[in-house]
Amino acid sequence: MPRQLPLKALGHDALRALGRAGMRGARPRLRSTAAVVTTLSAVAATSILTGPSAAEPFAASPCALRRTDAHHSEGLDTWNTSYPQPTRPLDAVLVFLAFPDSAPLTTPAELAADHFPATNRFYEQASYGRFTLRTHPLRHWIRMPRPSTAYAMSRDWNPRKRAAYLDDALAAADPEVDFSRYDVVYFVADPDAPGVDSDATKVVNLDIPLQADGKEIRRVVTVFERHPPDRLVLAHETGHVFDLPDLYHRPVDGKGDWDTYVGDWDLMGSQFALSPDLFAWHKWKLGWLDPRQVTCVRSPEPARLTLEPVEVGPAGAAGAGEGVAGSPPFGLGNGTKLAVVRTGSDSALAVEARAQLGNDVTGCREGVLVYRVRSGVDSGGGSVQVIDAHPRTGACAGTSVHPPLADAPIDVGETFTVPGDGVRVEVENRTASGAYTVKITPA
């Protein structure tokens, strides 16, 4: 549960966001994925961060794509050390900002409850209990020095106005918040202030970090959500704090379908997804899979393996899939979660099993999912693309964010050859424990 923020005794992300006003019906509201690269001299320079000054060895598998300079690269041979890695408990502070031109209609406690513990629970399940996000919400409003309308908040926020907002917010909160204690910072604005635009919710990356309490603040989550908010919006934005990319497609004119890359199959594609649990590739990248849970398929001979659904964790751990009505029994959850076929220097095919459990309990279909990963593609550019095993059909119209991909998984008894790569995936059966026996034949 959220805990009270401790008071301080002394002293002082690519713009990527995804939102919907509702599940379906008329095409819902969407946020900008446009990148802003700007250098500011007054307060801070905000830009896309392409890489850290140092990197740590991360994955030795021959199928681990090399991390590139692409923003939020899907390469995972090293960890980008400018981002906190969610393999230990991380502390997050929620600072609630009010403005002189509006009296808040909600309380900080109500706004905190809009997002937490739902966000905490999502990551507890997705990580199999290996990661805990500890939230510390302030219990009162912090007054900003200028009216909300002075900051011109918008989907494509003017960099100078945004920098002024961050500067004012940090200065206003600094006397009460010891920022040195926190790994993640959320600035939550009064949603009813006249200048607040819910489309401006995003992660702001700072090329020149802000400084407070001897700590460098490299990124801030700016929250402008309505009350009640979009579903899992802060789980999505928090993913960017951990170097995960946007997986949706933004049409050039802002019109059209945004969910053509991955549909319902990852939170970073859509916070409204029916199966929002993170891809096994992302769980590997974040450090939540052991090396033995990833199989690199390299031989020209077929490889037969058993894939456990990504939603299933070790018994007793979050994400174990226990207690879900109508679900098959599952074993310990320590088996293989991901099979990878290398297709190029910066590309691979990933094969994983998905089930209607845990974060995916509302899923449309179960089965074996195949997707393409490219480590040299920027966030929002299609760095991951689900490959549809049933391109002539769709499913769950009216609830799926992209029905054509809702039935993308391969079912038991089906064989699918990946177009363009020639890799053949055959799902032979489903075991009593709920895992899938799969034969993969490289081209």
Residue, then its C-alpha position, 0 to 999 in steps of 0.5 A: m500500500p502507498r506510504q506517507l512521504p517523509l518530510k525533509a529536514l534540510g535543503h532541496d522521458a523521448l516524449r512518449a505517451l499513450g492514452r485512451a479516453g475509453m476502451r473502444g467505440a469511436r476511436p479513442r484519444l491518443r497521445s503524442t509519440a513525437a520526439v523532441v530534441t532541444t537544448l535549453s540554457a535556462v533550466a535544463a536541456t531535455s532530449i532523447l537519451t541514446g545511451p549512458s556513459a558506461a554499460e554493464p554486461f547483461a546477457a551472454s546468449p548469442c541470441a541477445l541482440r546488441r544494444t544500439d544508440a536507438h532510443h529505448s533500444e531493444g538490444l539487451d546485451t548490456w544494461n543502459t545504466s542511465y536508467p534504474q534497473p528494476t531488479r531490486p526494490l525502487d522507491a517512487v515519490l508522488v508530488f501533487l501540484a496545485f495552482p493559484d488559478s484553481a481550487p482542487l476538487t480531489t485530494p492527493a489520496e484520491l489521485a494516488a489511489d487512481h494509479f496505486p496499488a494497480t501499478n505496483r501489482f502489475y509490476e509485481q506480477a510481471s516480474y514474478g515478484r522479483f521487482t517491487l515499486r514502493t510508492h510514497p505519496l505526499r499527503h497534501w498539495i504543493r502550490m505552484p507559483r504560476p497559474s496552470t495556464a501559464y505553462a501551456m501544457s499540451r500533447d506536443w509540449n513547448p520545451r521551454k514551457r515544460a522546462a519552466y514547469l519542471d523547474d517550478a515544481l522542483a523548487a516548490a517541492d524541494p523544501e519538503v521532499d528529500f529527492s535523494r531518497y527516490d529512484v522515480v519521481y511523479f509530478v501529479a497535477d491537479p486534473d481540474a485546473p484549467g490549463v491542465d491537458s491530460d494528453a501531456t502525461k509523459v516521461v520527460n528525459l533530461d539531457i542535463p539532469l536536474q539537481a536536488d539534494g545531491k542527486e541527479i534527476r534524469r527523468v520525471v513522469t509528468v502526470f496530468e490524468r483525469h480523475p478517474p484516469d486512463r487504465l494502467v497509464l502509469a504502468h505504461e509510463t513507468g515502463h519508459v523509466f525502465d528503458l522500455p520503448d513505445l510499441y504503438h504506431r503513430p500515424v503521420d496525420g494523427k489519424g488511423d489505427w495506432d495499434t498495428y505493431v503489437g495489438d493487445w500483446d504488451l502494455m507498451g503497445s497499449q495500456f488498454a490491451l486485453s493481454p497487457d503483460l510484458f513480452a518475454w523479451h522485455k522480461w529478459k531485458l529487465g532481468w526477470l528471466d534467468p538465462r536458462q529460461v531463454t533458449c537460443v535456436r541456432s541449429p538448422e535441425p528442428a528444436r523441440l522445447t516446452l514453453e511455459p506461459v509468460e504469465v506463470g511465475p514460480a509457485g508462491a511468487a507474484g504472477a504464479g497464475e494461482g487462483v484464476a477461475g477456469s485456468p489450467p493447473f501450472g507447475l513451478g514456473n521456472g521453465t523456458k519462457l522464450a525461444v529466440v531465432r537470430t535473423g540478422s545482426d540487429s534482428a531476431l524472432a521471439v517465440e513465447a506462450r501466452a495464457q489468460l492468467g495474471n496480468d492477461v486474465t482478460g486476454c482474448r486468445e491463448g497460444v504461442l505468439v511469434y514476434r520480430v524484434r529489431s534493436g536498431v529501431d527507435s521507440g515508436g518506430g516498430s522495434v517489436q512487431v507481432i506476426d499474425a498466424h491468422p492474417r485472414t481473421g480477427a477476434c474480440a471486436g469491440t474490446s480488442v485494441h486491434p482485432p486483426l492481431a487478437d488471434a495472432p497466436i498459433d494454437v495446438g495442432e497448427t503449423f506456421t511459417v514466418p513470412g520472409d524468414g522461413v522459420r517454421v513453428e509447430v505447436e504439437n500439444r499442451t501439457a497437463s501443466g498448461a505449457y506448450t510443446v513447440k517444434i521450431t525449424p530455422a530456415 
